[in-house]
C-alpha cells in the first residue's frame, strides 16, 4: 500500500537523522517483511542500524531514552534475545518498529526471501495467506511461545520447494561467504530471471497442500530445511527430539514452560545451528500442531477461508489502523477528485 510505504520511508529518514547519525551508523537498513516481499498491512517495521564494533545492549539502552524523549510510545528493550531489540510505536505514523543493531544475517535472509517472493505473485499471495492464517489463529508470536512470522514464511516456502513448485535458490554453484562475529556463513543463492510457475498451480491447492503436509509431517525424525530442499534427518544435525514432550509437560500442568530447542525443528537457511522452534512453549507447540490439523480438516470439509482463519482473541487487533476507504484518491488532486465525484 503506497501510503504505508511513504510513512515507512519518512520514519526511516527520521531514524537515520536522529539516531543513526548520533551513533555513527554507517547504514540504516529495512529488513523483514517490509523488505522481503511478504509484507502484510500493519506488519512490524524492522530497521537495522549498522554500527561497526557496537556494544549492542549498551547502545539499545541509550537509544531507548532518546526515543522516549522524542515522544515515541511503548518503548521497551528486549535485551535477552539472541539479537537485542528495541520496540516502539511512532504515534505520528502509527507504525510499530523493531530496531536492532548489526543484525547482519537478517539482512541476508531478507534478500533470500525477497528472491523467492520475486518468483511469482502467486507465491507471494500464498505465503501471505499462511502468515495471515497464523496471525489470526494467534500462533505467530514468539513472545507467547509460538513460531515467528519468519518461521511460518520458511515453512510455507519449504512446502513449495519440496513439491518442486519452485526451485531451491540455495542449490547453486555460486559461493558467497561472509564473516559475522568471527563465524563464517554461506549466504549464496540464485535469482532466476526466467522462472515461470506451472499453469496448473492454484493458490488453494498450495494452501491445502501446506496444511496436509504439516498435519502429517514426521517431526520426530525430520528437520524442516529450505536449504536442503525440504528436510534434513535429525540425527544428521544431532538435533534430537528432546524429552519430556509437550504432552508430558501438559500432563504435569506445566503449560507455560519453555520447551527448549528441537521440538518442531526448523533450520534457518543461513545460520544452520539456529532452530526456529527454540521459542516454542508447551502450549505454543500444542497450539501450532492443533491449528494445522484443524485447518487441514476444515479444508477437507470444504469450509471457507474466512472460517478457517476465524480470528482468535479479536481484541488483539483493536488498535490497528482501520482500512483507508479513500486510499485510491489520496494521490489525486482535489480537481480530479471533484471530476470523479461528478461522473
Ligand atoms: P518476523 O518474525 O517479524 O517476520 O521477523 P516478518 O516476516 O517481518 O513478519 P511480519 O510480516 O512483520 O509479521 C522479522 C525479520 O527478522 C529476521 C528475519 O529477517 C525476519 O524477516 N529474523 C527473525 C531472523 O533472522 N531470525 C529469527 O529467528 C526471526
Boltz pocket constraint, residues with backbone or C-beta under 6 A from the ligand:
constraints:
  - pocket:
      binder: B
      contacts: [[A, 31], [A, 32], [A, 33], [A, 34], [A, 36], [A, 38], [A, 39], [A, 40], [A, 43], [A, 44], [A, 45], [A, 46], [A, 105], [A, 106], [A, 107], [A, 109], [A, 110], [A, 131], [A, 148], [A, 149], [A, 150], [A, 151], [A, 153], [A, 276]]
      max_distance: 6.0
